[in-house]
Amino acid sequence: MPDIGGVSLGSDFQFEFLSRKETTMTSSVTAHSIPGFGGQIFGPADAEYDEKRVQYAFSSYPEKQGPGGSMRPYLVAYPRMDSDDIPAAISFAKANNKRLVARSGGHQYCGLSSGGDDTVLLSMDLYKGVEIKAVGDRMLARVGVGTRLTDVAAAFKENGVTIPHGECPLVAIGGHVQSGGYGHLLRSYGLALDHVLEFKIYTSDGMLRTVHRPPAQDRSSLYWGVLGGGPGSFGILTEVTSSASVTRITLTLRVIRASSGTRRACSAGR
Ligand SMILES: Cc1cc2nc3c(=O)[nH]c(=O)nc-3n(C[C@H](O)[C@H](O)[C@H](O)COP(=O)(O)OP(=O)(O)OC[C@H]3O[C@@H](n4cnc5c(N)ncnc54)[C@H](O)[C@@H]3O)c2cc1C
């Protein structure tokens, strides 16, 4: 029974994603195949390539993203859930001396979830889903890395729990938890990454590892490297399990003294 930061998850601790989104796009590329990869792959010769390679947050380097720009990955590949697509992409990248880069929500400002001809881009769009359930006296939330904050917030609202997280509805959990995840609850509850109990990650040897939150004094764990060590530096994350322990938030706003001398107080709960 693994102990993850004071929470014991029994061997019967298993989630099934509530929604598994399968792609409905038709495969367009045969020229650029990755052996063993069953998901869709797009290369520069494909009509859809320009749409698929776009990273949302590119305003600081439009000349790299635009036509003729250098942000033209060798391939853009969409790994499927419950498949060996990610290890296949890792083997391919090693064999062909390419960088393997993950893109979950594409909201990294500096282009780190894209690249040039030396890059195979893994777009994690199909790794979507949120499941929330009680384990002992805790509520746990398991979230696929491609899930956008708008869907995470909706699932939390439905279940009356939350974790701290950011504002932008289209940021995805994959990059967000690795780079902190700050929002309005920061001062009381910290960052999104403070609440992560466990994540799954493919490391460079192609193995899928489940990494639990270690005791605070164990500084050698991959856990501390991935959460705060620079997104994408240690492998490809597939899902994150967090303690969704924040159950009720009351916001109390400042008392305002108007010039007439009257006082108004506002408070709101959610
Ligand atoms: C408009 C906007 C609003 C924002 N608002 C907030 C906010 O309110 N609070 C806040 O904390 N942050 C905010 N951010 C910053 C955002 O949280 C980070 O840039 C975050 O890393 C984006 O995650 P992503 O998955 O959407 O981006 P991506 O660009 O897909 O990924 C970001 C980084 O993580 C890596 N990565 C992504 N997925 C994986 C994966 N599955 N495995 C391994 N590595 C991966 C990428 O390679 C890249 O280096 C905002 C950004 C934008 C553009």
The ligand as a Gaussian input file, in Angstrom:
#p B3LYP/6-31G(d) Opt

LIG

0 1
 C       -3.377000      33.336000     -21.572000
 C       -2.606000      32.627000     -20.481000
 C       -3.088000      32.703000     -19.177000
 C       -2.391000      32.054000     -18.133000
 N       -2.882000      32.143000     -16.849000
 C       -2.230000      31.526000     -15.843000
 C       -2.702000      31.598000     -14.486000
 O       -3.734000      32.212000     -14.200000
 N       -2.007000      30.928000     -13.522000
 C       -0.855000      30.219000     -13.824000
 O       -0.273000      29.607000     -12.922000
 N       -0.371000      30.155000     -15.093000
 C       -1.013000      30.789000     -16.097000
 N       -0.527000      30.709000     -17.371000
 C        0.732000      29.985000     -17.597000
 C        0.443000      28.498000     -17.829000
 O       -0.079000      27.898000     -16.647000
 C        1.773000      27.789000     -18.158000
 O        2.358000      28.343000     -19.306000
 C        1.562000      26.300000     -18.345000
 O        2.816000      25.657000     -18.398000
 C        0.766000      26.007000     -19.611000
 O        0.446000      24.658000     -19.658000
 P       -0.122000      24.039000     -21.030000
 O       -0.173000      22.556000     -20.883000
 O       -1.352000      24.761000     -21.430000
 O        1.008000      24.488000     -22.056000
 P        2.021000      23.726000     -22.997000
 O        2.601000      24.806000     -23.838000
 O        1.377000      22.568000     -23.679000
 O        3.102000      23.138000     -21.974000
 C        3.909000      23.969000     -21.163000
 C        5.246000      23.270000     -20.886000
 O        4.999000      21.997000     -20.277000
 C        5.482000      20.948000     -21.088000
 N        4.450000      19.906000     -21.095000
 C        3.150000      20.060000     -21.438000
 N        2.503000      18.908000     -21.313000
 C        3.394000      17.996000     -20.887000
 C        3.306000      16.613000     -20.600000
 N        2.151000      15.944000     -20.730000
 N        4.435000      15.970000     -20.198000
 C        5.601000      16.649000     -20.079000
 N        5.748000      17.948000     -20.346000
 C        4.645000      18.636000     -20.748000
 C        5.670000      21.538000     -22.480000
 O        6.642000      20.847000     -23.235000
 C        6.068000      22.961000     -22.142000
 O        7.428000      23.042000     -21.806000
 C       -1.194000      31.336000     -18.420000
 C       -0.736000      31.272000     -19.753000
 C       -1.424000      31.909000     -20.763000
 C       -0.905000      31.829000     -22.169000

